[in-house]
Amino acid sequence: MLEAIIATGVPVLIGLGVGIGRLTITAQQRIVRIRQERHRWLLHTWQRDLEANEGCCIRCRTN
């Protein structure tokens, strides 16, 4: 659910900014934070899925 909100919200914000003109620095910073949070969340989800499929965490591997 959160992923869907973030995935749809960021392009809408960017679209509004392009239509209206330049985004304020605060709005730009907010968009960057949202993108960073989404990236962290996707990475965390990927790592969790990988660990579940492999049966151990990435840190435990020696190869």
BAFI-3210 file (N, C-alpha, C; in Angstrom, 3 decimals, decimal comma, padded with zeros to 6 digits):
// residues 63
n [1|2|3|4|5|6|7|8|9|10|11|12|13|14|15|16|17|18|19|20|21|22|23|24|25|26|27|28|29|30|31|32|33|34|35|36|37|38|39|40|41|42|43|44|45|46|47|48|49|50|51|52|53|54|55|56|57|58|59|60|61|62|63]
n.u [000,823|001,843|003,921|002,508|001,310|003,547|004,711|002,820|002,505|004,913|005,438|003,170|003,581|005,897|004,892|003,017|004,742|006,182|004,158|003,304|005,581|008,811|009,760|009,661|012,480|012,000|009,957|011,370|013,291|011,618|010,657|013,053|013,609|011,411|011,907|014,353|013,526|011,748|013,557|015,177|013,216|012,504|014,979|015,296|013,095|013,810|016,169|015,101|013,385|015,276|016,827|014,863|014,373|016,875|017,536|019,364|021,127|022,665|025,091|026,030|027,104|029,952|030,951]
n.v [-001,190|001,298|001,474|001,778|004,265|005,939|005,403|006,459|009,030|010,560|010,943|012,513|014,810|015,753|016,191|018,218|020,220|020,696|021,597|023,942|025,408|026,105|023,979|024,556|024,724|023,306|021,554|020,098|018,877|017,293|015,505|014,203|012,978|011,232|009,571|008,432|007,059|005,240|003,776|002,654|001,078|-000,711|-002,001|-003,190|-004,924|-006,557|-007,739|-009,114|-010,939|-012,376|-013,519|-015,140|-016,927|-018,112|-019,103|-018,150|-015,272|-012,617|-011,846|-014,160|-015,762|-017,201|-017,326]
n.w [000,000|000,908|-000,912|-003,299|-002,914|-002,743|-005,229|-006,992|-006,066|-006,293|-009,148|-009,681|-008,121|-009,369|-011,933|-011,425|-010,626|-012,959|-014,608|-013,328|-012,941|-011,658|-008,966|-005,455|-003,240|-000,901|-001,733|-003,648|-001,999|-000,464|-002,393|-003,046|-000,575|-000,419|-002,612|-001,781|000,516|-000,631|-002,188|-000,152|001,092|-000,979|-001,344|001,167|001,141|-001,021|-000,005|002,191|000,904|-000,596|001,466|002,617|000,534|000,132|002,594|004,404|005,659|003,745|004,822|006,019|004,073|002,498|-000,017]
ca.u [000,000|002,741|004,643|001,601|001,147|004,800|004,919|001,928|002,617|006,095|005,216|002,149|004,257|006,791|004,037|002,475|005,836|006,511|003,045|003,202|006,860|009,846|009,388|010,429|013,535|011,357|009,270|012,407|013,858|010,598|010,668|014,283|013,425|010,454|012,616|015,329|012,786|011,247|014,711|015,512|012,159|012,641|016,187|014,997|012,186|014,596|017,049|014,264|012,951|016,451|017,148|013,827|014,552|018,167|017,610|020,318|021,318|023,780|026,311|026,468|027,718|031,402|031,311]
ca.v [000,000|002,454|001,516|002,314|005,701|006,604|005,255|007,359|010,395|011,271|011,485|013,565|016,016|016,238|016,703|019,508|021,183|021,027|022,369|025,241|026,094|025,492|023,559|025,189|023,865|022,411|020,503|019,251|018,075|016,309|014,484|013,426|012,121|010,175|008,622|007,706|006,137|004,162|002,948|001,869|000,098|-001,745|-002,758|-004,006|-005,984|-007,468|-008,504|-010,019|-012,017|-013,182|-014,305|-016,158|-017,935|-018,780|-019,751|-017,493|-013,874|-012,358|-011,751|-015,504|-016,458|-017,040|-017,347]
ca.w [000,000|000,967|-002,179|-004,316|-002,651|-003,115|-006,670|-007,725|-005,552|-006,785|-010,504|-009,636|-007,629|-010,422|-012,996|-010,997|-010,637|-014,344|-015,150|-012,670|-013,058|-010,832|-007,620|-004,391|-002,701|000,062|-002,493|-004,240|-000,918|-000,100|-003,442|-002,871|000,608|-000,766|-003,486|-000,970|001,374|-001,493|-002,539|001,044|001,315|-002,008|-001,044|002,340|000,692|-001,853|000,875|002,980|000,009|-000,916|002,650|002,780|-000,516|000,269|003,895|005,290|005,294|002,837|005,621|006,411|002,941|002,366|-001,443]
c.u [000,871|003,499|003,778|001,422|002,389|004,994|004,030|002,108|003,764|005,888|004,174|002,776|005,160|005,976|003,450|003,545|006,199|005,414|002,980|004,468|007,871|009,297|010,226|011,485|012,939|010,659|010,277|013,018|012,894|010,575|011,905|014,151|012,482|011,128|013,611|014,639|012,259|012,383|015,109|014,504|012,270|013,865|015,951|014,110|012,938|015,490|016,257|013,802|014,109|016,818|016,132|014,008|015,826|018,315|018,654|020,502|022,563|025,102|026,874|027,224|029,210|031,829|031,318]
c.v [001,259|002,604|002,141|003,820|006,462|006,567|006,201|008,808|011,184|011,784|012,601|014,873|016,612|016,847|018,055|020,585|021,619|021,896|023,780|026,065|025,378|025,116|024,328|024,206|022,868|021,260|019,554|018,332|016,975|015,163|013,597|012,487|010,965|009,125|007,788|006,673|004,959|003,220|002,064|000,749|-001,044|-002,614|-003,691|-005,188|-007,016|-008,345|-009,522|-011,204|-012,945|-014,080|-015,420|-017,281|-018,744|-019,487|-019,172|-016,058|-013,721|-012,348|-013,123|-016,217|-016,186|-016,985|-015,964]
c.w [000,000|-000,350|-003,273|-004,155|-003,103|-004,627|-007,472|-007,297|-006,135|-008,212|-010,541|-009,170|-008,704|-011,559|-012,655|-011,043|-012,040|-014,941|-014,596|-012,896|-012,192|-009,469|-006,607|-003,899|-001,716|-000,653|-003,132|-003,188|-000,501|-001,114|-003,311|-001,687|000,308|-001,642|-002,695|-000,088|000,559|-001,869|-001,359|001,261|000,303|-001,757|000,130|001,956|-000,131|-000,989|001,687|002,128|-000,341|000,259|002,862|001,760|-000,336|001,614|004,826|004,826|004,420|003,601|005,988|005,300|002,878|000,914|-002,006]
res [m|l|e|a|i|i|a|t|g|v|p|v|l|i|g|l|g|v|g|i|g|r|l|t|i|t|a|q|q|r|i|v|r|i|r|q|e|r|h|r|w|l|l|h|t|w|q|r|d|l|e|a|n|e|g|c|c|i|r|c|r|t|n]
***
